[in-house]
Amino acid sequence: MIITLQNIGRRFNRDWIFKGVDYTFTSGESYAILGPNGSGKSTLLQVLNGSLSPSVGKIDFANDGKAVEIDTVFTHLSLAAPYLELIEEFTMSEMVDFHFRFKSFKQGMDKAQLIELLNLPKSTNKLIKYFSSGMKQRLKLALAFCADTPMLMLDEPTSNLDTQGVDWYLGLVQQFAAGRLTIVCSNQEHEYGFCNHRLSIVDYKV
Ligand SMILES: Nc1ncnc2c1ncn2[C@@H]1O[C@H](COP(=O)(O)OP(=O)(O)OP(=O)(O)O)[C@@H](O)[C@H]1O
């Protein structure tokens, strides 16, 4: 998967959030989008996943050398983000079933293994509305990492996780990120330290 940005900018009303972004994101590489609160990391991620159009510039997606239309980009990606909600009325088991009606499991994974990976043995049949914020975050991450998609987009991946949860997240990166195009929006070193490219949003302020 390759995402190419040419002179991309996005504004809300009269305020430019970023401008003049020329950048190429490539499979097998991991990228950290960095910047303080409110600087525009999530906005750029939404442009990169096709859910928000840029105000100026050109964005192109290609997979295995073939152009991907912007309205089908979502089928190629897994996203875990604070603003992406789980379905609270489902149990964990039902949420996993629902998610994998639309995505395939990564090779070697299945529902039982995903549930084992989550390590929340008493919660399989618990309603998600009764999950703690850390448990919900674990479930969001597991669904994203275990889906067989070429792009992995993670916005604040360790929010609500304790120290053990952060180690668990870094284990997921080791096990499931290889070969994918991984993008992490963050301002915390422990969650993006593994990324081999860094893009600082403040470099694209007007
Ligand atoms: N739909 C919108 N309409 C107007 N302004 C918006 C909209 N979405 C975001 N913004 C503004 O764009 C700016 C960047 O927000 P964004 O959420 O991208 O920042 P961020 O770097 O991800 O922040 P954080 O680290 O707090 O998550 C903020 O000033 C925000 O208020």
The ligand as a Tripos MOL2 file, in Angstrom:
@<TRIPOS>MOLECULE
LIG
   31    33     1     0     0
SMALL
NO_CHARGES

@<TRIPOS>ATOM
      1 N1        -14.9400   19.2720   12.4380 N.pl3     1 LIG1
      2 C1        -14.2160   20.2860   12.9010 C.ar      1 LIG1
      3 N2        -14.6310   21.5520   12.7930 N.ar      1 LIG1
      4 C2        -13.8940   22.5950   13.2390 C.ar      1 LIG1
      5 N3        -12.6810   22.4530   13.8200 N.ar      1 LIG1
      6 C3        -12.2080   21.2060   13.9520 C.ar      1 LIG1
      7 C4        -12.9290   20.0570   13.5130 C.ar      1 LIG1
      8 N4        -12.1890   18.9420   13.7840 N.ar      1 LIG1
      9 C5        -11.0570   19.3880   14.3640 C.ar      1 LIG1
     10 N5        -11.0520   20.7260   14.4610 N.ar      1 LIG1
     11 C6         -9.9730   21.5520   15.0070 C.3       1 LIG1
     12 O1         -8.7600   21.2040   14.3450 O.3       1 LIG1
     13 C7         -7.6750   21.2940   15.2540 C.3       1 LIG1
     14 C8         -6.8810   20.0070   15.2350 C.3       1 LIG1
     15 O2         -7.6400   18.9850   15.8790 O.3       1 LIG1
     16 P1         -7.1310   17.4720   15.9360 P.3       1 LIG1
     17 O3         -8.1750   16.6770   16.6560 O.co2     1 LIG1
     18 O4         -6.7470   17.0310   14.5820 O.co2     1 LIG1
     19 O5         -5.8080   17.6180   16.8350 O.3       1 LIG1
     20 P2         -4.8850   16.4850   17.4990 P.3       1 LIG1
     21 O6         -3.4730   16.8920   17.2400 O.co2     1 LIG1
     22 O7         -5.2990   15.1390   17.0400 O.co2     1 LIG1
     23 O8         -5.2270   16.6980   19.0410 O.3       1 LIG1
     24 P3         -5.1550   15.6910   20.3140 P.3       1 LIG1
     25 O9         -3.7060   15.4050   20.5630 O.co2     1 LIG1
     26 O10        -5.7630   16.5250   21.4000 O.co2     1 LIG1
     27 O11        -5.9720   14.4810   19.9810 O.co2     1 LIG1
     28 C9         -8.2590   21.6800   16.6100 C.3       1 LIG1
     29 O12        -8.1220   23.0640   16.7740 O.3       1 LIG1
     30 C10        -9.7140   21.3060   16.4710 C.3       1 LIG1
     31 O13       -10.5370   22.0980   17.2690 O.3       1 LIG1
@<TRIPOS>BOND
     1     1     2 1
     2     2     3 ar
     3     2     7 ar
     4     3     4 ar
     5     4     5 ar
     6     5     6 ar
     7     6     7 ar
     8     6    10 ar
     9     7     8 ar
    10     8     9 ar
    11     9    10 ar
    12    10    11 1
    13    11    12 1
    14    11    30 1
    15    12    13 1
    16    13    14 1
    17    13    28 1
    18    14    15 1
    19    15    16 1
    20    16    17 2
    21    16    18 1
    22    16    19 1
    23    19    20 1
    24    20    21 2
    25    20    22 1
    26    20    23 1
    27    23    24 1
    28    24    25 2
    29    24    26 1
    30    24    27 1
    31    28    29 1
    32    28    30 1
    33    30    31 1
@<TRIPOS>SUBSTRUCTURE
     1 LIG1         1 GROUP 0 **** ****
